Amino acid sequence: MNAADRFRAAVDNKDLTALDDLFTEDIRFYSPVKFTPFEGKPMVLGLFGVLLRTFEDFRYVGDYTGTAQTSADGTSAPSAVLLFRARVGDKEIHGIDLLHLDDDGRIKEFTVMVRPQSAVHALGEAVLTGLVEDGLAPAPAGQ
């Protein structure tokens, strides 16, 4: 089973321990709602804890493998694209997860892209709420 298959199984099972084994210590997570990446395994695992309880009816619907340049340094790395569908509240989300792997087959960079814009907004609000609840982000000003 390759890294993308192991990742899919971990997400399907909501298994944070399996995700911990798949991520490099210095993983970078590029979100559709935040310009700078989330960095480091503790933060990214915390984010996944929020994501796994935020998405409803989450399912992968396809995948592609190959190579792609990383965002961090532009080097070419083995990569997988996983297509998904989900809901957040009443918003239907179409998206992709782009995984870049290191030489050991662990995920070193993770990028999420979703559409439509209304779903991006709903997802951003739900994830921020979860991050604040879990003590991983400060409450927005004025709250």
Residue, then its C-alpha position, 0 to 999 in steps of 0.5 A: m500500500n502506497a502513502a496515498d492509499r495509507f493516507r486515504a485509509a487513515v482519513d476514512n477511519k479518522d485515525l490520527t495515529a496513522l496520520d502521525d506515522l505518515f507525516t514528516e516532522d516538518i510537514r507544511f499544510y497549504s490551506p485554501v483559506k490561509f496564505t501562509p502554510f500551517e507548519g510542523k507535525p503537531m500543528v498539522l495533526g491538530l488541524f486534521g483533528v478539526l478537519l475530520r470532525t468538520f467535514e460531513d459525508f467526506r469521500y474520496v472519488g478519484d486519484y492521480t499519481g506522478t510528480a510535481q514541484t513543491s511549494a516550499d522549494g520548487t523541487s520535484a517530488p513524488s506526488a498524489v492528487l486525491l479528489f474528494r467530495a464533502r459537505v460543511g453545513d449545507k455547502e457541498i464541497h468539491g476538492i483535491d488534496l495534493l500530497h508531496l512525498d519525501d524519499d521515505g514515502r512520508i507526506k512532506e507537503f499537503t495542499v488542499m484546493v476546494r470550490p466553490q467560493s461559498a464552500v471555501h468561506a463556510l469551511g474557513e469559518a468552521v475550521l477557525t472555530g474548531l482551531v480556537e476550540d482546540g486552543l490551536a488558534p487565537a479567537p478572532a478580534g472582537q469575539 
